[in-house]
């Protein structure tokens, strides 16, 4: 069983106790890393550089998954997963070398294996999303409707929403 999660550590630990393998949402991985760097008052230029590096690393992995799903060159994809984790390790080590207590460095070090799960599973013929944005967007729509008094779902829209959710979770 697999779950795509944001950076909520308690949620991930809870799911892991039930046997789930966690795919760290790639978008949340970048955002959480940047949040920790901001909290640590890391210089803005360095934060921007690190963000660009992380986005480049993750984007390259995503493109490799897309390419190798088609051509079934899973040996090359495994190499890309290893390369991704290696490059993220370099960033984590850079941060930890400057500040041994760096939350950003520790976060990247701890979650770099979880952020590549979608690619690792692709090598086994299993497809899972790398991000949970679709579900978060749906939750936002539902939340807005629920919060507003005197709002109700139009039957057709509710049906579309339920079918979309069923499609995503199936």
N, C-alpha and C positions, 0 to 999 in steps of 0.2 A: 504494500500500500504506500502511496505517495501523497504528500501534501505540499502545495506551494504556499509559502508563508512570507510575511513581511519580517521585520527584525525583532518581533516580540519573542524574547527568549523563553519566557514562561510558557507561551503557547507551543513553541517548538518542543520544549522539554516534555510537556504534557502529551503531545502527539507521539513523540518518540517512545514514551513509556507504553503506548498502545501498539507499537511496532511500525509506525509510519517512518518512512525515509523522507527527509525534508529537502525540498528544493527551495533555496533562498531566492526570493524574487529578485531578479537582476536589477530592476529599477530601484527597489528598496535598498539593495546592497550599495548602490552608488549614493543614494540619499543619506543612508545611515552613516556611511563612511564620511561624507562631507559634514554631516551634523556633528560627529565626534571631533573632526578637525576644527570646526568653528568653535565648539565648546572649549577646545584646548588652546584657542586663540592662535592657531597656526596662521602664518602670514597669508594674506589673500592670494598673492601671486602663486605661492606654493600650493594652496588649495586648488586653484584653477588648474595648475599643471597636473596635479595628482588626479583630479576629476577627469581631465582629458585622457590621461593614461588608462584609468580604470574603464572608462567608456570605450576606448579603443580596444582594450583587451577583451571586454565582454562582447562588443560588436563583432570582432573577428571570430570569436567562438560561435556566436549566433549564425553568422554567414557560413561558417564551416559546417555546422549542423545542417543547415538548409541544403548546402551543396552535396554533402555526403549522404544525406537521406536519399537523394536522387541517384547518385553514382555507386552507393554502397561501399565506398572506400573507408571502411571502419578502422583500418589500421592507421590511416592518416588522421581520422577524427580522434582516435585515442591519443595520437601524438599531440594534436591540438589541445586536447583536455589537459594533458601533462604540461604543455607549454603555458597554458592559461594559468594553471595553479602555480607554476614556477614564477611567472611574471608578477602574480599577485603576492607571492612570498617575498619577492624583491621589494615591493612597495611596503609591505608590512615590516620587513626588516629595516628599511630606511627610516620609517617612522619610529620604530622601537629603538633604533640606535641613537636617535635624537632625544627620545624621552621613553625610558624603560616602562613607564606607567601609561603610555599612550593608549587610550581607549580605542582610537581608530586603528592603530596597529594591531592591537589584540583582537578587535572585531574582524578585521580582514584575515588575520591568521586563523582565527577560529572558524570562520564561515566560508573560506575559499573552497573547501571541498563540497559544501552544500550549494554553492552558486553554479557548480558545473554538473550537478546531478542530471539535469535534462539532457545534456550532451552524452554523458556516460550511458544513460539508458537508451539513447538513440543507437548506440553501438550494439545493443541487444535487441533492437527492433521494437522498443517501447517508446511511445511518444507521450511526453507531458509538457505543459507550457513552462516557459522560463519565468513568467511573470503572473501575478494575480490581479492585474489591472482590470480585466474584464469583470471579475467578481466584485472588486471594489467599486467599480462604476455602477454595477447593478445595485449594490447595497446602498450607494448614495442616492440613487433614484428612489428606491423603496423608502429610505429614510426621509427624504424630502416629502414624499406623499404622506407618510405616517405622521410627520410633525405638523403638517398643515391641517388645521381643523376644516371640516366641511369639504374635504377633498375626497374624491372616490375614484377608483380605477374604472376606466371605460373597459367593458368586457373584452373587446378586441385587444387592447393594450395589455391587459392582465394576461390574456392567453399568450401573447407574444413573449411577455416577460417570463412566464412559467416555462414555455417551450425552450427559450434561450437558456434558462438556468438548467433545465434537464439536459440539454445538449452539452453544456459546459461540464457538468458533473458526471456525465455518463462516459 
